[in-house]
Amino acid sequence: MCDTRKNGWERKVRKVIPYTPGEQPNRPGMIKLNTNENPYPPSMAVKKALESFPFDQLRLYPDPAVGSLTNALADYYGLKKENVFVGVGSDDVLATAFLTFFNGEKPILFPDITYSFYDVWAKLYRIPYEQKPLDENFSIVKEDYLQENGGIIFPNPNAPTGVLQPVGFIEDIIKANQDVVVIIDEAYIDFGGESCLPLIEKYDNLLVVQTFSKSRSMAGLRIGFAMGNEKLISYLNDVKYSINSYTMNQPSIVLGVESIKDDSYFKETIQKVIRTRERSKKKLKELGFSFPDSYSNFIFATHASYPAKELFEELKQKDIYVRYFNKERISNYLRISIGTDEEMDRLFEALKDIMEQ
Ligand SMILES: *Cc1c(COP(=O)(O)O)cnc(C)c1O
């Protein structure tokens, strides 16, 4: 109706309601627990490489095949470089995978509560989709994914719930869907879950997607990657090279390789986040919160007596940012990213203050 008031050209625009990322306020002293960033810096090896990056080299285009980082990832995960695709954050990798693999008449399937970018890409690319409700414990219902479909995607652990499914459960879904591509978004798998990466040997229709943004503390550099059968990876590359050959900038490629090389720092940092997460689970329970058990770097918590939206607003007043989704089924939950022990202590103090008012 209102379209008729628009200009000729405006009616032809590919209209889309974009994904809303978490706020990125940046004030001294604030506590930012709203976008699942790592509270610790990247490895010092990354810092060194950043400081000695050859300035003059910026005149040149980067390697379109992202060779050095692709090789480093392939070595790290025991794969061939033909099994690895690198993109500008996993959002870029996932968007390219949607465009490449979800191209049929039948709906692709993903959960009703999940990463809220999936339905945005589906709409943008005109991919039919169906959202399958999680059960009352926020678990994926396997049977929902055993019907005919045009492809499957979900995160494991799921976001924003933190709920992990075992590899055997996921294998049952892949096994039953070998004529479509199944994408497992493992953005949080490094925080204690078991990856389904080994299954790519067995299933040529499985794409596993991971990112440097959370476990490797490098959200600002935008590095994501996919691993799978070489045929899947080569189809992804065909689409990538049909849009933009030089997706990865030179510093990100160099710094990504340095991060992979410093494995002891990577593992140490993850252990620190996991320890703080387990401690935070206890504290939140003491404060009267409940939550599905989390295998990620966030906790998805609800309180029986204090509405999530009010807690969210009051925490913001105290310069503590968590994530609130004003969405059916989850509008009484807060997604709290795991910060340092000190940051979490300030959060618990603030929650106590608010509840004692
Ligand atoms: C954070 C996140 C991503 C995207 O991360 P990038 O920064 O683009 O690598 C993808 N999927 C899920 C489920 C996420 O939480």
Ligand as a Chemical Component Dictionary entry (heavy atoms), coordinates in Angstrom:
data_LIG
# 
_chem_comp.id                   LIG 
_chem_comp.type                 NON-POLYMER 
_chem_comp.pdbx_formal_charge   0 
_chem_comp.three_letter_code    LIG 
# 
loop_
_chem_comp_atom.comp_id 
_chem_comp_atom.atom_id 
_chem_comp_atom.alt_atom_id 
_chem_comp_atom.type_symbol 
_chem_comp_atom.charge 
_chem_comp_atom.model_Cartn_x 
_chem_comp_atom.model_Cartn_y 
_chem_comp_atom.model_Cartn_z 
_chem_comp_atom.pdbx_ordinal 
LIG C1 C1 C 0 29.424 -14.283 16.762 1  
LIG C2 C2 C 0 28.734 -15.274 15.902 2  
LIG C3 C3 C 0 29.002 -15.379 14.536 3  
LIG C4 C4 C 0 29.801 -14.363 13.743 4  
LIG O1 O1 O 0 30.996 -14.083 14.167 5  
LIG P1 P1 P 0 32.035 -13.298 13.247 6  
LIG O2 O2 O 0 32.533 -12.228 14.149 7  
LIG O3 O3 O 0 31.367 -12.766 12.021 8  
LIG O4 O4 O 0 33.051 -14.338 12.936 9  
LIG C5 C5 C 0 28.413 -16.392 13.817 10 
LIG N1 N1 N 0 27.564 -17.251 14.395 11 
LIG C6 C6 C 0 27.256 -17.165 15.687 12 
LIG C7 C7 C 0 26.304 -18.137 16.266 13 
LIG C8 C8 C 0 27.817 -16.168 16.477 14 
LIG O5 O5 O 0 27.459 -16.047 17.748 15 
# 
loop_
_chem_comp_bond.comp_id 
_chem_comp_bond.atom_id_1 
_chem_comp_bond.atom_id_2 
_chem_comp_bond.value_order 
_chem_comp_bond.pdbx_ordinal 
LIG C1 C2 SING 1  
LIG C2 C3 SING 2  
LIG C2 C8 DOUB 3  
LIG C3 C4 SING 4  
LIG C3 C5 DOUB 5  
LIG C4 O1 SING 6  
LIG O1 P1 SING 7  
LIG P1 O2 DOUB 8  
LIG P1 O3 SING 9  
LIG P1 O4 SING 10 
LIG C5 N1 SING 11 
LIG N1 C6 DOUB 12 
LIG C6 C7 SING 13 
LIG C6 C8 SING 14 
LIG C8 O5 SING 15 
# 
